């Protein structure tokens, strides 16, 4: 099956770079403002996937925004033997 030239042209152009960055910034602002319960808790907000890697395709890409809270897991190694640690 042949891929139409128009489709190849579409795939050659990146998607909405500015709006993906604006979306990420908007989410980051909402989660870090003083009225948010997550404010001052060290939340990391960043783009992941095709947008930061510059592999997004015009008209066929979603925006992957990661909100990572690194302080939710605390290891308890007290029951492990030294080799298991």
PyMOL commands that place a pseudoatom at each C-alpha (Angstrom):
pseudoatom trace, name=CA, resn=UNK, resi=1, chain=A, elem=C, hetatm=0, pos=[0.000, 0.000, 0.000]
pseudoatom trace, name=CA, resn=UNK, resi=2, chain=A, elem=C, hetatm=0, pos=[1.390, 3.365, -1.040]
pseudoatom trace, name=CA, resn=UNK, resi=3, chain=A, elem=C, hetatm=0, pos=[1.500, 6.253, 1.393]
pseudoatom trace, name=CA, resn=UNK, resi=4, chain=A, elem=C, hetatm=0, pos=[0.153, 9.414, -0.244]
pseudoatom trace, name=CA, resn=UNK, resi=5, chain=A, elem=C, hetatm=0, pos=[2.631, 12.256, -0.667]
pseudoatom trace, name=CA, resn=UNK, resi=6, chain=A, elem=C, hetatm=0, pos=[0.311, 14.558, 1.305]
pseudoatom trace, name=CA, resn=UNK, resi=7, chain=A, elem=C, hetatm=0, pos=[0.565, 12.204, 4.306]
pseudoatom trace, name=CA, resn=UNK, resi=8, chain=A, elem=C, hetatm=0, pos=[4.349, 12.158, 4.074]
pseudoatom trace, name=CA, resn=UNK, resi=9, chain=A, elem=C, hetatm=0, pos=[4.360, 15.957, 3.979]
pseudoatom trace, name=CA, resn=UNK, resi=10, chain=A, elem=C, hetatm=0, pos=[2.234, 16.043, 7.138]
pseudoatom trace, name=CA, resn=UNK, resi=11, chain=A, elem=C, hetatm=0, pos=[4.558, 13.638, 8.917]
pseudoatom trace, name=CA, resn=UNK, resi=12, chain=A, elem=C, hetatm=0, pos=[7.568, 15.797, 8.022]
pseudoatom trace, name=CA, resn=UNK, resi=13, chain=A, elem=C, hetatm=0, pos=[6.361, 18.681, 10.165]
pseudoatom trace, name=CA, resn=UNK, resi=14, chain=A, elem=C, hetatm=0, pos=[6.394, 18.791, 13.929]
pseudoatom trace, name=CA, resn=UNK, resi=15, chain=A, elem=C, hetatm=0, pos=[3.220, 19.337, 15.877]
pseudoatom trace, name=CA, resn=UNK, resi=16, chain=A, elem=C, hetatm=0, pos=[2.232, 22.263, 18.032]
pseudoatom trace, name=CA, resn=UNK, resi=17, chain=A, elem=C, hetatm=0, pos=[5.444, 22.854, 19.965]
pseudoatom trace, name=CA, resn=UNK, resi=18, chain=A, elem=C, hetatm=0, pos=[4.374, 26.148, 21.542]
pseudoatom trace, name=CA, resn=UNK, resi=19, chain=A, elem=C, hetatm=0, pos=[1.002, 24.882, 22.727]
pseudoatom trace, name=CA, resn=UNK, resi=20, chain=A, elem=C, hetatm=0, pos=[2.527, 21.762, 24.294]
pseudoatom trace, name=CA, resn=UNK, resi=21, chain=A, elem=C, hetatm=0, pos=[4.955, 23.901, 26.269]
pseudoatom trace, name=CA, resn=UNK, resi=22, chain=A, elem=C, hetatm=0, pos=[2.108, 26.224, 27.244]
pseudoatom trace, name=CA, resn=UNK, resi=23, chain=A, elem=C, hetatm=0, pos=[0.023, 23.246, 28.399]
pseudoatom trace, name=CA, resn=UNK, resi=24, chain=A, elem=C, hetatm=0, pos=[2.876, 21.976, 30.539]
pseudoatom trace, name=CA, resn=UNK, resi=25, chain=A, elem=C, hetatm=0, pos=[3.504, 25.442, 31.990]
pseudoatom trace, name=CA, resn=UNK, resi=26, chain=A, elem=C, hetatm=0, pos=[-0.201, 25.874, 32.780]
pseudoatom trace, name=CA, resn=UNK, resi=27, chain=A, elem=C, hetatm=0, pos=[-0.361, 22.549, 34.626]
pseudoatom trace, name=CA, resn=UNK, resi=28, chain=A, elem=C, hetatm=0, pos=[2.864, 23.326, 36.488]
pseudoatom trace, name=CA, resn=UNK, resi=29, chain=A, elem=C, hetatm=0, pos=[1.524, 26.731, 37.516]
pseudoatom trace, name=CA, resn=UNK, resi=30, chain=A, elem=C, hetatm=0, pos=[-1.754, 25.228, 38.773]
pseudoatom trace, name=CA, resn=UNK, resi=31, chain=A, elem=C, hetatm=0, pos=[0.028, 22.568, 40.837]
pseudoatom trace, name=CA, resn=UNK, resi=32, chain=A, elem=C, hetatm=0, pos=[2.629, 24.855, 42.374]
pseudoatom trace, name=CA, resn=UNK, resi=33, chain=A, elem=C, hetatm=0, pos=[0.577, 27.933, 43.254]
pseudoatom trace, name=CA, resn=UNK, resi=34, chain=A, elem=C, hetatm=0, pos=[0.080, 28.562, 46.955]
pseudoatom trace, name=CA, resn=UNK, resi=35, chain=A, elem=C, hetatm=0, pos=[-3.581, 27.472, 47.026]
pseudoatom trace, name=CA, resn=UNK, resi=36, chain=A, elem=C, hetatm=0, pos=[-2.787, 23.984, 45.721]
pseudoatom trace, name=CA, resn=UNK, resi=37, chain=A, elem=C, hetatm=0, pos=[-2.280, 21.185, 48.278]
pseudoatom trace, name=CA, resn=UNK, resi=38, chain=A, elem=C, hetatm=0, pos=[0.859, 20.130, 46.379]
pseudoatom trace, name=CA, resn=UNK, resi=39, chain=A, elem=C, hetatm=0, pos=[2.510, 23.541, 46.677]
pseudoatom trace, name=CA, resn=UNK, resi=40, chain=A, elem=C, hetatm=0, pos=[5.980, 23.468, 48.268]
pseudoatom trace, name=CA, resn=UNK, resi=41, chain=A, elem=C, hetatm=0, pos=[6.146, 19.661, 48.195]
pseudoatom trace, name=CA, resn=UNK, resi=42, chain=A, elem=C, hetatm=0, pos=[8.776, 19.300, 45.511]
pseudoatom trace, name=CA, resn=UNK, resi=43, chain=A, elem=C, hetatm=0, pos=[6.503, 18.232, 42.641]
pseudoatom trace, name=CA, resn=UNK, resi=44, chain=A, elem=C, hetatm=0, pos=[8.285, 17.902, 39.297]
pseudoatom trace, name=CA, resn=UNK, resi=45, chain=A, elem=C, hetatm=0, pos=[6.242, 18.758, 36.190]
pseudoatom trace, name=CA, resn=UNK, resi=46, chain=A, elem=C, hetatm=0, pos=[7.745, 18.087, 32.772]
pseudoatom trace, name=CA, resn=UNK, resi=47, chain=A, elem=C, hetatm=0, pos=[7.023, 16.906, 29.245]
pseudoatom trace, name=CA, resn=UNK, resi=48, chain=A, elem=C, hetatm=0, pos=[7.798, 13.318, 28.323]
pseudoatom trace, name=CA, resn=UNK, resi=49, chain=A, elem=C, hetatm=0, pos=[7.646, 11.412, 25.073]
pseudoatom trace, name=CA, resn=UNK, resi=50, chain=A, elem=C, hetatm=0, pos=[7.673, 12.852, 21.600]
pseudoatom trace, name=CA, resn=UNK, resi=51, chain=A, elem=C, hetatm=0, pos=[7.614, 16.592, 22.421]
pseudoatom trace, name=CA, resn=UNK, resi=52, chain=A, elem=C, hetatm=0, pos=[10.837, 16.892, 24.427]
pseudoatom trace, name=CA, resn=UNK, resi=53, chain=A, elem=C, hetatm=0, pos=[12.469, 14.421, 22.023]
pseudoatom trace, name=CA, resn=UNK, resi=54, chain=A, elem=C, hetatm=0, pos=[11.348, 16.480, 18.988]
pseudoatom trace, name=CA, resn=UNK, resi=55, chain=A, elem=C, hetatm=0, pos=[9.719, 13.446, 17.374]
pseudoatom trace, name=CA, resn=UNK, resi=56, chain=A, elem=C, hetatm=0, pos=[6.122, 14.614, 17.549]
pseudoatom trace, name=CA, resn=UNK, resi=57, chain=A, elem=C, hetatm=0, pos=[4.115, 14.562, 14.328]
pseudoatom trace, name=CA, resn=UNK, resi=58, chain=A, elem=C, hetatm=0, pos=[1.757, 17.295, 13.192]
pseudoatom trace, name=CA, resn=UNK, resi=59, chain=A, elem=C, hetatm=0, pos=[-1.875, 16.341, 13.740]
pseudoatom trace, name=CA, resn=UNK, resi=60, chain=A, elem=C, hetatm=0, pos=[-1.051, 12.983, 15.316]
pseudoatom trace, name=CA, resn=UNK, resi=61, chain=A, elem=C, hetatm=0, pos=[0.576, 13.629, 18.692]
pseudoatom trace, name=CA, resn=UNK, resi=62, chain=A, elem=C, hetatm=0, pos=[-0.638, 13.843, 22.225]
pseudoatom trace, name=CA, resn=UNK, resi=63, chain=A, elem=C, hetatm=0, pos=[1.099, 15.757, 24.994]
pseudoatom trace, name=CA, resn=UNK, resi=64, chain=A, elem=C, hetatm=0, pos=[2.522, 13.619, 27.782]
pseudoatom trace, name=CA, resn=UNK, resi=65, chain=A, elem=C, hetatm=0, pos=[2.829, 15.728, 30.911]
pseudoatom trace, name=CA, resn=UNK, resi=66, chain=A, elem=C, hetatm=0, pos=[4.416, 14.014, 33.899]
pseudoatom trace, name=CA, resn=UNK, resi=67, chain=A, elem=C, hetatm=0, pos=[3.646, 15.140, 37.427]
pseudoatom trace, name=CA, resn=UNK, resi=68, chain=A, elem=C, hetatm=0, pos=[6.091, 13.355, 39.697]
pseudoatom trace, name=CA, resn=UNK, resi=69, chain=A, elem=C, hetatm=0, pos=[5.987, 13.477, 43.466]
pseudoatom trace, name=CA, resn=UNK, resi=70, chain=A, elem=C, hetatm=0, pos=[9.180, 11.766, 44.609]
pseudoatom trace, name=CA, resn=UNK, resi=71, chain=A, elem=C, hetatm=0, pos=[8.372, 11.586, 48.329]
pseudoatom trace, name=CA, resn=UNK, resi=72, chain=A, elem=C, hetatm=0, pos=[5.629, 8.972, 48.313]
pseudoatom trace, name=CA, resn=UNK, resi=73, chain=A, elem=C, hetatm=0, pos=[7.764, 5.880, 48.791]
pseudoatom trace, name=CA, resn=UNK, resi=74, chain=A, elem=C, hetatm=0, pos=[10.047, 5.207, 51.702]
pseudoatom trace, name=CA, resn=UNK, resi=75, chain=A, elem=C, hetatm=0, pos=[12.145, 2.050, 51.648]
pseudoatom trace, name=CA, resn=UNK, resi=76, chain=A, elem=C, hetatm=0, pos=[12.160, -0.183, 54.705]
pseudoatom trace, name=CA, resn=UNK, resi=77, chain=A, elem=C, hetatm=0, pos=[15.113, -2.471, 54.327]
pseudoatom trace, name=CA, resn=UNK, resi=78, chain=A, elem=C, hetatm=0, pos=[15.177, -3.589, 57.953]
pseudoatom trace, name=CA, resn=UNK, resi=79, chain=A, elem=C, hetatm=0, pos=[13.750, -7.073, 57.223]
pseudoatom trace, name=CA, resn=UNK, resi=80, chain=A, elem=C, hetatm=0, pos=[16.175, -7.829, 54.389]
pseudoatom trace, name=CA, resn=UNK, resi=81, chain=A, elem=C, hetatm=0, pos=[19.430, -9.652, 54.849]
pseudoatom trace, name=CA, resn=UNK, resi=82, chain=A, elem=C, hetatm=0, pos=[22.641, -7.965, 53.771]
pseudoatom trace, name=CA, resn=UNK, resi=83, chain=A, elem=C, hetatm=0, pos=[22.830, -9.893, 50.440]
pseudoatom trace, name=CA, resn=UNK, resi=84, chain=A, elem=C, hetatm=0, pos=[19.179, -8.998, 49.698]
pseudoatom trace, name=CA, resn=UNK, resi=85, chain=A, elem=C, hetatm=0, pos=[19.907, -5.319, 50.222]
for i in range(1, 85): cmd.bond("trace and resi %d" % i, "trace and resi %d" % (i + 1))
show_as sticks, trace
zoom trace
